[in-house]
Amino acid sequence: MDRFIVAILRNEAKKPLFSVEERIEMLKEVVRPYPNVEVGAFGGLLVDYAAERGANLILRGIRAISDYEYELQMALMNRRLRPEIETAFLMASEAYSFISAHLVKEVASLGGNVSGLVPPSVEARLKGRCQQRGA
């Protein structure tokens, strides 16, 4: 593998806790030890972004069977749009299969311990943001 691209969707319909730029910054901090990892953002179709970046594989994480059904639909549509780009699924460990961004944000906003669920640098920002919103 020459490079690995972590891509963030610019989705105006969602109201994330952190802006796309802040998420890019956090991801870059986390992947700094890996020189072949790039971080970027896109609007529109992931498969088009992958093609623009010269990628030939999309790797998607799956936590539960409900994720699989949705991800399979997306993978089949992506294959129809760009047959030269494959999609592979990576199953989460059972220790992390219940975790979602929504759940982590909720626990953090209520003062719960999220260490071990997110990298330490992200945990610090998450706590800071939750404290700002609580004030």
C-alpha positions in Angstrom: 0.0 0.0 0.0 1.5 3.3 -1.1 -0.8 5.6 0.8 -4.0 5.6 2.9 -6.4 8.5 2.7 -8.8 9.3 5.6 -11.6 11.3 4.1 -14.2 13.4 5.9 -17.5 14.2 4.2 -18.6 17.8 4.3 -22.2 17.2 5.2 -24.2 20.4 5.8 -27.2 18.4 7.0 -25.4 17.3 10.1 -24.5 19.5 13.0 -21.2 18.0 14.2 -19.5 19.0 17.5 -16.4 19.9 15.5 -16.0 21.6 12.1 -14.5 19.8 9.2 -11.4 21.8 9.6 -11.1 20.9 13.3 -11.7 17.2 12.5 -9.0 17.4 9.9 -6.6 18.9 12.4 -7.4 16.2 15.0 -7.0 13.4 12.5 -3.6 14.8 11.3 -2.4 14.9 14.9 -3.4 11.2 15.4 -1.9 9.9 12.1 1.3 12.0 12.3 3.4 8.9 13.1 2.3 7.3 9.8 3.9 9.2 6.8 1.8 7.3 4.2 -1.5 8.5 5.7 -3.2 11.6 4.2 -6.3 13.4 5.6 -8.7 15.2 3.4 -12.3 16.3 3.1 -14.8 16.1 0.2 -18.3 17.1 -0.7 -20.5 14.9 -3.0 -19.8 11.3 -3.7 -17.0 9.4 -1.9 -16.4 7.3 -5.0 -15.8 10.4 -7.1 -13.4 11.7 -4.4 -11.6 8.4 -4.4 -11.2 8.5 -8.2 -9.9 12.1 -8.1 -7.3 11.0 -5.6 -6.3 8.0 -7.6 -7.6 5.5 -5.1 -8.6 2.0 -6.1 -10.0 0.8 -2.8 -12.5 2.2 -0.3 -12.2 0.8 3.2 -15.4 1.1 5.3 -15.8 0.1 8.9 -18.7 -2.0 10.1 -19.8 -2.2 13.7 -23.0 -4.3 13.5 -25.2 -6.1 11.0 -27.3 -3.0 10.6 -24.2 -1.1 9.3 -23.6 -3.9 6.8 -27.0 -3.6 5.1 -26.4 0.2 4.5 -22.8 -0.2 3.6 -23.6 -3.0 1.1 -26.1 -0.8 -0.7 -23.4 2.0 -0.8 -20.7 -0.4 -2.1 -23.0 -1.7 -4.8 -23.9 1.8 -6.0 -20.3 2.8 -5.9 -19.4 -0.2 -8.0 -22.0 0.8 -10.5 -20.7 4.4 -10.6 -17.0 3.4 -10.6 -16.4 -0.3 -11.3 -12.7 0.2 -11.2 -12.9 1.1 -7.4 -13.4 -1.8 -5.0 -14.9 -1.5 -1.5 -13.8 -3.6 1.4 -15.3 -3.9 4.8 -13.4 -3.9 8.1 -15.3 -5.4 11.1 -14.9 -3.6 14.4 -13.6 -5.7 17.3 -16.5 -6.7 19.6 -15.0 -4.5 22.3 -15.7 -1.5 20.1 -18.8 -2.6 18.1 -21.2 -0.6 20.3 -19.3 2.7 19.9 -20.7 5.5 17.8 -19.7 9.2 17.6 -23.1 10.1 18.9 -22.7 7.9 22.0 -19.2 9.2 22.7 -20.4 12.8 22.5 -23.3 12.1 24.8 -21.1 10.4 27.4 -18.5 13.2 27.2 -21.2 15.9 27.5 -22.6 14.3 30.6 -19.1 14.1 32.2 -18.5 10.5 31.6 -15.1 8.8 30.9 -14.4 8.3 27.2 -10.7 7.5 27.6 -9.8 4.5 25.6 -12.7 5.3 23.1 -10.9 8.1 21.4 -7.2 9.1 21.2 -6.0 11.3 24.2 -5.7 14.4 22.0 -9.2 14.1 20.8 -10.5 13.4 24.3 -9.0 16.6 25.6 -10.6 18.6 22.8 -13.9 16.8 23.3 -13.9 17.6 27.0 -13.0 21.2 26.3 -15.8 21.6 23.7 -18.4 20.0 26.0 -17.4 22.3 28.8 -17.8 25.3 26.4 -21.2 24.2 25.4 -22.2 23.6 29.0 -21.2 27.1 30.1 
